[in-house]
Amino acid sequence: MKRELAINFLFSFVGGAMVWALSPSLSGQVEPWDAKGLYYSAALLIVGLTVGLARPKHVWSHYAGIILGQLTYMLCFLPSGPLIPVGVAFLAAYSIIALAGVASGAWFRRVSRGAR
């Protein structure tokens, strides 16, 4: 079980970091929440659905991985400032979209396997 949790966390961590890493090229903004349109919300939903479909167990580990992946990218590659605590709160709040995606993906995977 510990190995499965670690794999889920790592998979989600990379997905969360990729939302930020791809933001400049896909949205034109360094910080995805500054992008016009639905880039950040859509990216989080896509990451959530992807990890939920691929690894449907331990939804909470995906949520933690997505948040920490984003936070790690933000702290390592972007300039820091006094608003980091606000950024962490935004990450946690916005990542609820990813959590909904994970739960939806996991549910769909369970339902589709049960239909066989």
N, CA, C and O atoms as CSV, one atom per row, in Angstrom:
chain,resi,resn,atom,element,x,y,z
A,1,MET,N,N,0.821,-1.192,0.000
A,1,MET,CA,C,0.000,0.000,0.000
A,1,MET,C,C,0.866,1.257,0.000
A,1,MET,O,O,0.531,2.239,-0.663
A,2,LYS,N,N,1.969,1.237,0.732
A,2,LYS,CA,C,2.833,2.414,0.774
A,2,LYS,C,C,3.413,2.721,-0.596
A,2,LYS,O,O,3.548,3.882,-0.981
A,3,ARG,N,N,3.754,1.670,-1.323
A,3,ARG,CA,C,4.313,1.868,-2.664
A,3,ARG,C,C,3.264,2.498,-3.582
A,3,ARG,O,O,3.577,3.397,-4.362
A,4,GLU,N,N,2.025,2.025,-3.487
A,4,GLU,CA,C,0.948,2.570,-4.310
A,4,GLU,C,C,0.691,4.037,-3.977
A,4,GLU,O,O,0.478,4.852,-4.874
A,5,LEU,N,N,0.711,4.371,-2.692
A,5,LEU,CA,C,0.548,5.772,-2.293
A,5,LEU,C,C,1.669,6.635,-2.855
A,5,LEU,O,O,1.424,7.735,-3.352
A,6,ALA,N,N,2.891,6.138,-2.776
A,6,ALA,CA,C,4.037,6.896,-3.281
A,6,ALA,C,C,3.948,7.100,-4.788
A,6,ALA,O,O,4.253,8.183,-5.287
A,7,ILE,N,N,3.534,6.074,-5.509
A,7,ILE,CA,C,3.393,6.204,-6.961
A,7,ILE,C,C,2.287,7.197,-7.298
A,7,ILE,O,O,2.460,8.039,-8.179
A,8,ASN,N,N,1.156,7.108,-6.611
A,8,ASN,CA,C,0.068,8.067,-6.825
A,8,ASN,C,C,0.546,9.487,-6.568
A,8,ASN,O,O,0.307,10.393,-7.366
A,9,PHE,N,N,1.221,9.666,-5.446
A,9,PHE,CA,C,1.704,10.991,-5.078
A,9,PHE,C,C,2.676,11.523,-6.126
A,9,PHE,O,O,2.565,12.675,-6.546
A,10,LEU,N,N,3.615,10.705,-6.543
A,10,LEU,CA,C,4.612,11.135,-7.526
A,10,LEU,C,C,3.969,11.484,-8.863
A,10,LEU,O,O,4.305,12.503,-9.466
A,11,PHE,N,N,3.063,10.660,-9.321
A,11,PHE,CA,C,2.357,10.902,-10.580
A,11,PHE,C,C,1.618,12.240,-10.522
A,11,PHE,O,O,1.681,13.029,-11.465
A,12,SER,N,N,0.924,12.491,-9.422
A,12,SER,CA,C,0.177,13.734,-9.245
A,12,SER,C,C,1.098,14.931,-9.056
A,12,SER,O,O,0.807,16.026,-9.538
A,13,PHE,N,N,2.204,14.724,-8.359
A,13,PHE,CA,C,3.195,15.780,-8.147
A,13,PHE,C,C,3.703,16.298,-9.493
A,13,PHE,O,O,3.770,17.506,-9.721
A,14,VAL,N,N,4.055,15.372,-10.371
A,14,VAL,CA,C,4.550,15.756,-11.701
A,14,VAL,C,C,3.449,16.475,-12.482
A,14,VAL,O,O,3.716,17.473,-13.151
A,15,GLY,N,N,2.228,15.978,-12.403
A,15,GLY,CA,C,1.112,16.634,-13.087
A,15,GLY,C,C,0.883,18.050,-12.598
A,15,GLY,O,O,0.669,18.956,-13.402
A,16,GLY,N,N,0.926,18.251,-11.288
A,16,GLY,CA,C,0.764,19.591,-10.731
A,16,GLY,C,C,1.870,20.535,-11.163
A,16,GLY,O,O,1.609,21.691,-11.496
A,17,ALA,N,N,3.106,20.049,-11.158
A,17,ALA,CA,C,4.230,20.884,-11.595
A,17,ALA,C,C,4.120,21.222,-13.076
A,17,ALA,O,O,4.483,22.322,-13.493
A,18,MET,N,N,3.623,20.284,-13.867
A,18,MET,CA,C,3.501,20.522,-15.307
A,18,MET,C,C,2.485,21.614,-15.633
A,18,MET,O,O,2.632,22.313,-16.635
A,19,VAL,N,N,1.464,21.766,-14.804
A,19,VAL,CA,C,0.502,22.856,-15.011
A,19,VAL,C,C,1.242,24.187,-15.013
A,19,VAL,O,O,0.973,25.056,-15.843
A,20,TRP,N,N,2.174,24.340,-14.078
A,20,TRP,CA,C,2.940,25.582,-13.979
A,20,TRP,C,C,4.033,25.656,-15.037
A,20,TRP,O,O,4.276,26.724,-15.599
A,21,ALA,N,N,4.687,24.548,-15.312
A,21,ALA,CA,C,5.779,24.541,-16.289
A,21,ALA,C,C,5.274,24.868,-17.692
A,21,ALA,O,O,5.970,25.533,-18.459
A,22,LEU,N,N,4.085,24.413,-18.031
A,22,LEU,CA,C,3.541,24.646,-19.368
A,22,LEU,C,C,2.775,25.953,-19.498
A,22,LEU,O,O,2.425,26.359,-20.606
A,23,SER,N,N,2.515,26.609,-18.392
A,23,SER,CA,C,1.730,27.837,-18.422
A,23,SER,C,C,2.294,28.921,-19.339
A,23,SER,O,O,1.530,29.492,-20.117
A,24,PRO,N,N,3.597,29.237,-19.288
A,24,PRO,CA,C,4.090,30.296,-20.182
A,24,PRO,C,C,3.883,29.988,-21.664
A,24,PRO,O,O,3.546,30.885,-22.436
A,25,SER,N,N,4.077,28.758,-22.062
A,25,SER,CA,C,3.938,28.438,-23.483
A,25,SER,C,C,2.479,28.273,-23.911
A,25,SER,O,O,2.143,28.567,-25.058
A,26,LEU,N,N,1.617,27.813,-23.024
A,26,LEU,CA,C,0.222,27.586,-23.400
A,26,LEU,C,C,-0.686,28.780,-23.146
A,26,LEU,O,O,-1.659,28.987,-23.871
A,27,SER,N,N,-0.374,29.567,-22.121
A,27,SER,CA,C,-1.261,30.685,-21.779
A,27,SER,C,C,-0.606,32.052,-21.923
A,27,SER,O,O,-1.292,33.074,-21.942
A,28,GLY,N,N,0.714,32.071,-22.025
A,28,GLY,CA,C,1.412,33.350,-22.119
A,28,GLY,C,C,1.673,34.006,-20.772
A,28,GLY,O,O,2.199,35.118,-20.722
A,29,GLN,N,N,1.320,33.348,-19.690
A,29,GLN,CA,C,1.517,33.891,-18.349
A,29,GLN,C,C,2.412,32.949,-17.550
A,29,GLN,O,O,2.296,31.727,-17.649
A,30,VAL,N,N,3.304,33.537,-16.760
A,30,VAL,CA,C,4.188,32.728,-15.924
A,30,VAL,C,C,3.391,32.018,-14.836
A,30,VAL,O,O,3.632,30.845,-14.548
A,31,GLU,N,N,2.457,32.718,-14.244
A,31,GLU,CA,C,1.609,32.122,-13.214
A,31,GLU,C,C,0.272,31.756,-13.849
A,31,GLU,O,O,-0.407,32.623,-14.398
A,32,PRO,N,N,-0.110,30.498,-13.781
A,32,PRO,CA,C,-1.308,30.069,-14.509
A,32,PRO,C,C,-2.592,30.755,-14.070
A,32,PRO,O,O,-3.512,30.887,-14.877
A,33,TRP,N,N,-2.684,31.190,-12.833
A,33,TRP,CA,C,-3.914,31.857,-12.414
A,33,TRP,C,C,-4.032,33.266,-12.981
A,33,TRP,O,O,-5.092,33.883,-12.871
A,34,ASP,N,N,-2.967,33.786,-13.583
A,34,ASP,CA,C,-3.024,35.081,-14.263
A,34,ASP,C,C,-3.464,34.960,-15.715
A,34,ASP,O,O,-3.691,35.975,-16.373
A,35,ALA,N,N,-3.586,33.752,-16.223
A,35,ALA,CA,C,-3.945,33.532,-17.626
A,35,ALA,C,C,-5.387,33.956,-17.881
A,35,ALA,O,O,-6.270,33.785,-17.040
A,36,LYS,N,N,-5.593,34.514,-19.070
A,36,LYS,CA,C,-6.957,34.839,-19.478
A,36,LYS,C,C,-7.650,33.546,-19.876
A,36,LYS,O,O,-7.023,32.621,-20.393
A,37,GLY,N,N,-8.925,33.498,-19.633
A,37,GLY,CA,C,-9.668,32.298,-19.992
A,37,GLY,C,C,-9.610,31.250,-18.898
A,37,GLY,O,O,-9.447,31.555,-17.716
A,38,LEU,N,N,-9.745,30.034,-19.320
A,38,LEU,CA,C,-9.884,28.929,-18.374
A,38,LEU,C,C,-8.650,28.042,-18.298
A,38,LEU,O,O,-8.763,26.884,-17.896
A,39,TYR,N,N,-7.478,28.542,-18.669
A,39,TYR,CA,C,-6.292,27.686,-18.703
A,39,TYR,C,C,-6.074,26.960,-17.377
A,39,TYR,O,O,-5.968,25.733,-17.354
A,40,TYR,N,N,-6.007,27.703,-16.277
A,40,TYR,CA,C,-5.663,27.088,-14.995
A,40,TYR,C,C,-6.714,26.069,-14.569
A,40,TYR,O,O,-6.381,24.951,-14.176
A,41,SER,N,N,-7.970,26.455,-14.646
A,41,SER,CA,C,-9.043,25.535,-14.259
A,41,SER,C,C,-9.063,24.302,-15.149
A,41,SER,O,O,-9.184,23.179,-14.659
A,42,ALA,N,N,-8.945,24.508,-16.453
A,42,ALA,CA,C,-8.961,23.377,-17.387
A,42,ALA,C,C,-7.747,22.475,-17.181
A,42,ALA,O,O,-7.872,21.251,-17.212
A,43,ALA,N,N,-6.583,23.068,-16.971
A,43,ALA,CA,C,-5.368,22.272,-16.771
A,43,ALA,C,C,-5.481,21.433,-15.502
A,43,ALA,O,O,-5.109,20.259,-15.499
A,44,LEU,N,N,-5.987,22.024,-14.431
A,44,LEU,CA,C,-6.155,21.267,-13.186
A,44,LEU,C,C,-7.170,20.140,-13.357
A,44,LEU,O,O,-6.968,19.033,-12.859
A,45,LEU,N,N,-8.254,20.429,-14.060
A,45,LEU,CA,C,-9.264,19.401,-14.291
A,45,LEU,C,C,-8.696,18.257,-15.131
A,45,LEU,O,O,-8.948,17.088,-14.841
A,46,ILE,N,N,-7.935,18.591,-16.166
A,46,ILE,CA,C,-7.335,17.563,-17.025
A,46,ILE,C,C,-6.335,16.712,-16.243
A,46,ILE,O,O,-6.330,15.486,-16.360
A,47,VAL,N,N,-5.493,17.363,-15.448
A,47,VAL,CA,C,-4.535,16.612,-14.626
A,47,VAL,C,C,-5.288,15.705,-13.654
A,47,VAL,O,O,-4.942,14.534,-13.498
A,48,GLY,N,N,-6.310,16.243,-13.008
A,48,GLY,CA,C,-7.092,15.441,-12.071
A,48,GLY,C,C,-7.753,14.245,-12.735
A,48,GLY,O,O,-7.683,13.129,-12.221
A,49,LEU,N,N,-8.394,14.473,-13.871
A,49,LEU,CA,C,-9.031,13.368,-14.593
A,49,LEU,C,C,-8.010,12.317,-15.010
A,49,LEU,O,O,-8.257,11.116,-14.901
A,50,THR,N,N,-6.861,12.783,-15.488
A,50,THR,CA,C,-5.824,11.860,-15.953
A,50,THR,C,C,-5.324,10.966,-14.824
A,50,THR,O,O,-5.256,9.746,-14.976
A,51,VAL,N,N,-4.974,11.572,-13.696
A,51,VAL,CA,C,-4.448,10.753,-12.596
A,51,VAL,C,C,-5.542,9.900,-11.966
A,51,VAL,O,O,-5.277,8.789,-11.508
A,52,GLY,N,N,-6.767,10.411,-11.941
A,52,GLY,CA,C,-7.873,9.622,-11.406
A,52,GLY,C,C,-8.193,8.407,-12.260
A,52,GLY,O,O,-8.496,7.334,-11.738
A,53,LEU,N,N,-8.123,8.579,-13.576
A,53,LEU,CA,C,-8.350,7.447,-14.480
A,53,LEU,C,C,-7.204,6.442,-14.416
A,53,LEU,O,O,-7.426,5.231,-14.422
A,54,ALA,N,N,-5.986,6.954,-14.355
A,54,ALA,CA,C,-4.819,6.071,-14.365
A,54,ALA,C,C,-4.640,5.321,-13.051
A,54,ALA,O,O,-4.289,4.141,-13.046
A,55,ARG,N,N,-4.881,6.006,-11.939
A,55,ARG,CA,C,-4.648,5.412,-10.619
A,55,ARG,C,C,-5.804,5.814,-9.704
A,55,ARG,O,O,-5.699,6.801,-8.975
A,56,PRO,N,N,-6.900,5.063,-9.735
A,56,PRO,CA,C,-8.124,5.506,-9.069
A,56,PRO,C,C,-8.167,5.385,-7.547
A,56,PRO,O,O,-9.125,5.853,-6.933
A,57,LYS,N,N,-7.175,4.780,-6.926
A,57,LYS,CA,C,-7.216,4.626,-5.467
A,57,LYS,C,C,-6.517,5.792,-4.776
A,57,LYS,O,O,-5.659,6.451,-5.363
A,58,HIS,N,N,-6.888,6.036,-3.536
A,58,HIS,CA,C,-6.256,7.031,-2.667
A,58,HIS,C,C,-6.337,8.443,-3.256
A,58,HIS,O,O,-5.324,9.085,-3.531
A,59,VAL,N,N,-7.554,8.892,-3.435
A,59,VAL,CA,C,-7.805,10.197,-4.051
A,59,VAL,C,C,-7.084,11.306,-3.298
A,59,VAL,O,O,-6.564,12.231,-3.923
A,60,TRP,N,N,-7.041,11.236,-1.982
A,60,TRP,CA,C,-6.413,12.305,-1.202
A,60,TRP,C,C,-4.928,12.435,-1.514
A,60,TRP,O,O,-4.383,13.537,-1.457
A,61,SER,N,N,-4.260,11.322,-1.846
A,61,SER,CA,C,-2.829,11.408,-2.168
A,61,SER,C,C,-2.621,12.152,-3.481
A,61,SER,O,O,-1.605,12.824,-3.660
A,62,HIS,N,N,-3.566,12.037,-4.388
A,62,HIS,CA,C,-3.490,12.801,-5.632
A,62,HIS,C,C,-3.644,14.301,-5.349
A,62,HIS,O,O,-2.911,15.123,-5.898
A,63,TYR,N,N,-4.598,14.639,-4.493
A,63,TYR,CA,C,-4.810,16.049,-4.145
A,63,TYR,C,C,-3.545,16.638,-3.523
A,63,TYR,O,O,-3.113,17.727,-3.900
A,64,ALA,N,N,-2.959,15.922,-2.577
A,64,ALA,CA,C,-1.723,16.395,-1.941
A,64,ALA,C,C,-0.591,16.504,-2.955
A,64,ALA,O,O,0.169,17.472,-2.930
A,65,GLY,N,N,-0.468,15.533,-3.838
A,65,GLY,CA,C,0.587,15.560,-4.845
A,65,GLY,C,C,0.445,16.721,-5.806
A,65,GLY,O,O,1.431,17.372,-6.151
A,66,ILE,N,N,-0.780,16.986,-6.243
A,66,ILE,CA,C,-1.011,18.098,-7.171
A,66,ILE,C,C,-0.677,19.424,-6.497
A,66,ILE,O,O,-0.031,20.279,-7.103
A,67,ILE,N,N,-1.106,19.603,-5.263
A,67,ILE,CA,C,-0.798,20.848,-4.547
A,67,ILE,C,C,0.707,20.997,-4.353
A,67,ILE,O,O,1.269,22.050,-4.655
A,68,LEU,N,N,1.357,19.959,-3.855
A,68,LEU,CA,C,2.794,20.069,-3.581
A,68,LEU,C,C,3.626,20.169,-4.856
A,68,LEU,O,O,4.685,20.796,-4.845
A,69,GLY,N,N,3.176,19.576,-5.936
A,69,GLY,CA,C,3.869,19.732,-7.215
A,69,GLY,C,C,3.830,21.174,-7.690
A,69,GLY,O,O,4.837,21.716,-8.147
A,70,GLN,N,N,2.666,21.788,-7.578
A,70,GLN,CA,C,2.535,23.195,-7.958
A,70,GLN,C,C,3.374,24.085,-7.044
A,70,GLN,O,O,4.080,24.982,-7.507
A,71,LEU,N,N,3.286,23.825,-5.750
A,71,LEU,CA,C,4.019,24.637,-4.781
A,71,LEU,C,C,5.524,24.516,-4.982
A,71,LEU,O,O,6.241,25.515,-4.926
A,72,THR,N,N,6.001,23.310,-5.214
A,72,THR,CA,C,7.434,23.104,-5.432
A,72,THR,C,C,7.904,23.848,-6.671
A,72,THR,O,O,8.949,24.499,-6.652
A,73,TYR,N,N,7.139,23.754,-7.741
A,73,TYR,CA,C,7.513,24.477,-8.964
A,73,TYR,C,C,7.530,25.980,-8.695
A,73,TYR,O,O,8.459,26.681,-9.096
A,74,MET,N,N,6.502,26.462,-8.016
A,74,MET,CA,C,6.393,27.887,-7.730
A,74,MET,C,C,7.585,28.370,-6.896
A,74,MET,O,O,8.150,29.426,-7.179
A,75,LEU,N,N,7.964,27.610,-5.880
A,75,LEU,CA,C,9.063,28.021,-5.003
A,75,LEU,C,C,10.435,27.881,-5.663
A,75,LEU,O,O,11.340,28.667,-5.382
A,76,CYS,N,N,10.592,26.892,-6.533
A,76,CYS,CA,C,11.901,26.642,-7.155
A,76,CYS,C,C,12.171,27.505,-8.379
A,76,CYS,O,O,13.318,27.877,-8.626
A,77,PHE,N,N,11.152,27.825,-9.141
A,77,PHE,CA,C,11.383,28.459,-10.436
A,77,PHE,C,C,10.822,29.863,-10.588
A,77,PHE,O,O,11.070,30.512,-11.604
A,78,LEU,N,N,10.082,30.345,-9.618
A,78,LEU,CA,C,9.517,31.692,-9.705
A,78,LEU,C,C,10.071,32.551,-8.578
A,78,LEU,O,O,10.426,32.037,-7.517
A,79,PRO,N,N,10.145,33.857,-8.808
A,79,PRO,CA,C,10.639,34.722,-7.732
A,79,PRO,C,C,9.690,34.684,-6.532
A,79,PRO,O,O,8.468,34.682,-6.683
A,80,SER,N,N,10.283,34.654,-5.347
A,80,SER,CA,C,9.451,34.618,-4.142
A,80,SER,C,C,9.211,36.033,-3.645
A,80,SER,O,O,9.897,36.978,-4.035
A,81,GLY,N,N,8.241,36.151,-2.793
A,81,GLY,CA,C,7.899,37.447,-2.233
A,81,GLY,C,C,7.035,37.265,-1.003
A,81,GLY,O,O,6.852,36.146,-0.522
A,82,PRO,N,N,6.506,38.360,-0.496
A,82,PRO,CA,C,5.728,38.289,0.738
A,82,PRO,C,C,4.347,37.652,0.564
A,82,PRO,O,O,3.659,37.391,1.552
A,83,LEU,N,N,3.939,37.403,-0.672
A,83,LEU,CA,C,2.605,36.855,-0.898
A,83,LEU,C,C,2.582,35.328,-1.032
A,83,LEU,O,O,1.582,34.760,-1.472
A,84,ILE,N,N,3.665,34.673,-0.659
A,84,ILE,CA,C,3.720,33.210,-0.746
A,84,ILE,C,C,2.580,32.553,0.052
A,84,ILE,O,O,1.957,31.623,-0.461
A,85,PRO,N,N,2.280,32.995,1.283
A,85,PRO,CA,C,1.161,32.365,1.998
A,85,PRO,C,C,-0.173,32.511,1.254
A,85,PRO,O,O,-1.007,31.605,1.282
A,86,VAL,N,N,-0.364,33.639,0.600
A,86,VAL,CA,C,-1.581,33.831,-0.193
A,86,VAL,C,C,-1.576,32.860,-1.374
A,86,VAL,O,O,-2.605,32.273,-1.711
A,87,GLY,N,N,-0.412,32.700,-1.995
A,87,GLY,CA,C,-0.280,31.755,-3.104
A,87,GLY,C,C,-0.588,30.333,-2.688
A,87,GLY,O,O,-1.234,29.593,-3.430
A,88,VAL,N,N,-0.135,29.946,-1.513
A,88,VAL,CA,C,-0.416,28.596,-1.006
A,88,VAL,C,C,-1.924,28.413,-0.813
A,88,VAL,O,O,-2.471,27.361,-1.145
A,89,ALA,N,N,-2.583,29.423,-0.283
A,89,ALA,CA,C,-4.036,29.351,-0.105
A,89,ALA,C,C,-4.740,29.245,-1.460
A,89,ALA,O,O,-5.688,28.475,-1.609
A,90,PHE,N,N,-4.276,30.019,-2.446
A,90,PHE,CA,C,-4.848,29.932,-3.791
A,90,PHE,C,C,-4.644,28.538,-4.376
A,90,PHE,O,O,-5.558,27.973,-4.978
A,91,LEU,N,N,-3.437,27.981,-4.197
A,91,LEU,CA,C,-3.161,26.637,-4.717
A,91,LEU,C,C,-4.124,25.617,-4.126
A,91,LEU,O,O,-4.697,24.799,-4.845
A,92,ALA,N,N,-4.294,25.674,-2.817
A,92,ALA,CA,C,-5.173,24.710,-2.153
A,92,ALA,C,C,-6.617,24.868,-2.629
A,92,ALA,O,O,-7.315,23.881,-2.861
A,93,ALA,N,N,-7.054,26.115,-2.772
A,93,ALA,CA,C,-8.432,26.359,-3.207
A,93,ALA,C,C,-8.642,25.954,-4.665
A,93,ALA,O,O,-9.590,25.235,-4.980
A,94,TYR,N,N,-7.769,26.407,-5.543
A,94,TYR,CA,C,-7.903,26.059,-6.962
A,94,TYR,C,C,-7.766,24.558,-7.185
A,94,TYR,O,O,-8.391,24.006,-8.090
A,95,SER,N,N,-6.966,23.906,-6.381
A,95,SER,CA,C,-6.730,22.477,-6.571
A,95,SER,C,C,-7.948,21.630,-6.232
A,95,SER,O,O,-7.955,20.427,-6.495
A,96,ILE,N,N,-8.966,22.234,-5.659
A,96,ILE,CA,C,-10.223,21.513,-5.454
A,96,ILE,C,C,-10.804,21.111,-6.811
A,96,ILE,O,O,-11.494,20.097,-6.923
A,97,ILE,N,N,-10.519,21.913,-7.839
A,97,ILE,CA,C,-10.936,21.550,-9.202
A,97,ILE,C,C,-10.256,20.245,-9.606
A,97,ILE,O,O,-10.893,19.355,-10.170
A,98,ALA,N,N,-8.969,20.136,-9.316
A,98,ALA,CA,C,-8.240,18.900,-9.625
A,98,ALA,C,C,-8.786,17.737,-8.802
A,98,ALA,O,O,-8.895,16.617,-9.300
A,99,LEU,N,N,-9.125,18.001,-7.550
A,99,LEU,CA,C,-9.701,16.962,-6.695
A,99,LEU,C,C,-11.010,16.446,-7.288
A,99,LEU,O,O,-11.268,15.243,-7.282
A,100,ALA,N,N,-11.830,17.356,-7.797
A,100,ALA,CA,C,-13.072,16.940,-8.461
A,100,ALA,C,C,-12.760,16.094,-9.694
A,100,ALA,O,O,-13.449,15.112,-9.971
A,101,GLY,N,N,-11.725,16.478,-10.428
A,101,GLY,CA,C,-11.308,15.689,-11.586
A,101,GLY,C,C,-10.820,14.308,-11.194
A,101,GLY,O,O,-11.158,13.317,-11.842
A,102,VAL,N,N,-10.022,14.239,-10.133
A,102,VAL,CA,C,-9.519,12.944,-9.650
A,102,VAL,C,C,-10.691,12.050,-9.246
A,102,VAL,O,O,-10.756,10.882,-9.631
A,103,ALA,N,N,-11.612,12.610,-8.469
A,103,ALA,CA,C,-12.758,11.824,-8.014
A,103,ALA,C,C,-13.609,11.367,-9.197
A,103,ALA,O,O,-14.089,10.234,-9.215
A,104,SER,N,N,-13.795,12.238,-10.174
A,104,SER,CA,C,-14.574,11.874,-11.363
A,104,SER,C,C,-13.875,10.792,-12.174
A,104,SER,O,O,-14.505,9.828,-12.608
A,105,GLY,N,N,-12.582,10.953,-12.375
A,105,GLY,CA,C,-11.820,9.954,-13.117
A,105,GLY,C,C,-11.818,8.606,-12.420
A,105,GLY,O,O,-11.974,7.566,-13.060
A,106,ALA,N,N,-11.638,8.628,-11.100
A,106,ALA,CA,C,-11.640,7.380,-10.329
A,106,ALA,C,C,-13.013,6.717,-10.378
A,106,ALA,O,O,-13.114,5.499,-10.527
A,107,TRP,N,N,-14.062,7.514,-10.254
A,107,TRP,CA,C,-15.426,6.982,-10.329
A,107,TRP,C,C,-15.680,6.361,-11.702
A,107,TRP,O,O,-16.214,5.257,-11.800
A,108,PHE,N,N,-15.298,7.072,-12.751
A,108,PHE,CA,C,-15.508,6.561,-14.105
A,108,PHE,C,C,-14.752,5.253,-14.321
A,108,PHE,O,O,-15.268,4.327,-14.946
A,109,ARG,N,N,-13.554,5.184,-13.814
A,109,ARG,CA,C,-12.761,3.956,-13.973
A,109,ARG,C,C,-13.422,2.791,-13.248
A,109,ARG,O,O,-13.489,1.680,-13.775
A,110,ARG,N,N,-13.915,3.052,-12.020
A,110,ARG,CA,C,-14.583,1.992,-11.268
A,110,ARG,C,C,-15.864,1.533,-11.966
A,110,ARG,O,O,-16.134,0.335,-12.054
A,111,VAL,N,N,-16.647,2.489,-12.458
A,111,VAL,CA,C,-17.904,2.162,-13.135
A,111,VAL,C,C,-17.634,1.400,-14.424
A,111,VAL,O,O,-18.321,0.423,-14.724
A,112,SER,N,N,-16.646,1.838,-15.183
A,112,SER,CA,C,-16.363,1.171,-16.458
A,112,SER,C,C,-15.811,-0.240,-16.241
A,112,SER,O,O,-16.071,-1.129,-17.051
A,113,ARG,N,N,-15.067,-0.456,-15.179
A,113,ARG,CA,C,-14.571,-1.810,-14.885
A,113,ARG,C,C,-15.700,-2.704,-14.394
A,113,ARG,O,O,-15.705,-3.908,-14.646
A,114,GLY,N,N,-16.657,-2.104,-13.689
A,114,GLY,CA,C,-17.797,-2.880,-13.200
A,114,GLY,C,C,-18.744,-3.283,-14.316
A,114,GLY,O,O,-19.477,-4.262,-14.181
A,115,ALA,N,N,-18.739,-2.541,-15.415
A,115,ALA,CA,C,-19.634,-2.831,-16.536
A,115,ALA,C,C,-19.145,-4.010,-17.369
A,115,ALA,O,O,-19.901,-4.546,-18.179
A,116,ARG,N,N,-17.915,-4.414,-17.186
A,116,ARG,CA,C,-17.355,-5.521,-17.987
A,116,ARG,C,C,-17.821,-6.857,-17.520
A,116,ARG,O,O,-17.438,-7.878,-18.090
